[in-house]
Amino acid sequence: VVSATNADLPTMVREKTFREDLFYRINLIRIHLPALRERKEDIPLLAQFFADRQSVQNRLSAVSFTPDAFELLQTLPFPGNIRELKNLVERTILVSGKGRIQADDLRSQAILPETLSFTYNTSQCMTLDNLEAQTIRNAIEQHSGNLSKAARTLGISRTALYRRIEKYGL
């Protein structure tokens, strides 16, 4: 069993808010992994790894990042840690449909804190339905109208894709 937590389990055991027997069962090997915000130098490597994996999984052209995109990524707090970085990279690739990701592409997809020095254009905010429709449009465009390939790229069946096309009037 591999498990992860940000809770202080030894303290919780002492306070009787975590079962002691369970703690000793899962506490064989402990590895401390610092939060992503404590290792900003890893962000470009991780972002490129997630982009490469996304490209392979969805049969997309290779994706790269501009230096300003990497700089922006290193300024974000990523409270969701690596999962949040992974989701941002994948969402940006799918929505932008570009082979070279720029800072503006990331800004339009990031959940940004108000403390950052740039202003977020609220007109770029998309509802979940708008985001899904745009992602479907991009996949269809990318595959020159081949709906079977677009559905495969989106990870859904052709029937599900047809329903969504009808739903969004695409």
Secondary structure, DSSP 8 states (H G I E B T S, - for coil): -----SS-HHHHHHTTSS-HHHHHHH-SS------GGG-GGGHHHHHHHHHHHHHHHTT----EE-HHHHHHHHHS--TTHHHHHHHHHHHHHHHH--SEE-HHHHHHHS---TTSSS---GGG---HHHHHHHHHHHHHHHTTT-HHHHHHHHTS-HHHHHHHHHHHT-
